[in-house]
Amino acid sequence: MAVKRRVFSREFKLRVIREIDAGKAQAQICREHHLNHNVVSRWCREHCKHKERAFPGKAWASQNDEARMANLECMVRRLTMENDLLKKVLQKLEEET
């Protein structure tokens, strides 16, 4: 059975970083929140590097959703044109008979 990864909110990550900035030992924070030292270190690096843009959440998903939506809209336009064409052809065939 696979172990499910824990997902932490942006607010939780920022709260942990604020505790470190306030002077609390990183090892103590890791023990209190049952976090790996490497995870907290990575969060600190990301926050220092990106500041307010750190921990965007699932922004990558929204970009994929937008691309998927554009593809689906294109498909809808194409299928609508095909349906209109087929309706016209069917109508002409009915008129001939």
C-alpha positions, -999 to +999 in steps of 0.1 A: +000+000+000+014+034-010+019+061+015-001+092+008+019+125+007+008+152+031-002+185+015+003+217+035-015+249+029+003+281+021-008+296+054+007+267+074+040+270+056+041+308+062+032+302+099+062+277+103+085+302+086+073+330+109+080+308+139+116+303+127+120+341+120+108+347+156+138+328+168+123+294+175+147+265+168+140+248+135+145+214+151+119+222+177+094+233+151+100+201+131+093+180+162+062+199+171+047+197+136+061+163+128+079+177+098+112+166+082+140+191+086+147+191+048+111+201+041+112+231+064+146+241+050+132+240+015+102+261+025+126+287+040+147+288+008+116+292-014+103+319+008+136+338+008+139+335-030+103+343-040+089+363-010+052+368-016+051+346-047+063+316-027+039+286-024+015+294-052-005+263-046-018+246-077-010+273-102+004+247-126-030+230-126-047+262-136-023+266-165-030+231-177-067+237-172-066+268-194-048+249-222-073+221-219-101+246-220-088+262-252-085+228-268-120+219-258-134+252-272-116+246-305-131+211-307-166+225-299-163+250-327-151+223-352-179+199-342-205+227-344-194+235-380-195+198-389-230+194-374-242+225-394-228+211-426-243+176-420-277+192-412-276+212-445-266+180-465-294+161-448-319+188-456-309+188-493-312+151-495-347+152-479-357+179-504-346+157-534-367+128-523 
